Amino acid sequence: MNEYFDNLLKATGNEFGSKVSDGVEAGDVSGYIDTGSYILNALISGDIYGGIPTNKITAFAGETATG
C-alpha cells in the first residue's frame, strides 16, 4: 500500500505533497481486550482468546433493546 501512495504522490507532481504514517500498519494489533465471550472474540478477532483490538477504534451498534 505504501508503494501505491508513493507512486500517487509522484504522479501528482505536487512538491508539497506528503503522506503521514504512525509506523503502525493497518493490520498490526498490539493486543486484545477479552469480551468474556469466546464466540464474540472469534467473530471480532478470528481467535477465541482474542477479542477487541487495543490499538484500534471499535464501535458497536445495533437496534435499541437488542442486547
NORDAUR-V117998 format. One record per run of one state. SS is the DSSP state (A for helix, B for strand, O for the rest). FROM is the first residue (numbers start at 1). TO is the last residue. Records with the same first field share a line. If there is no record, write none. Layout:
SS: FROM-TO + FROM-TO
This chain:
O: 1-1 + 13-31 + 34-37 + 46-51 + 54-67
A: 2-12 + 38-45
B: 32-33 + 52-53
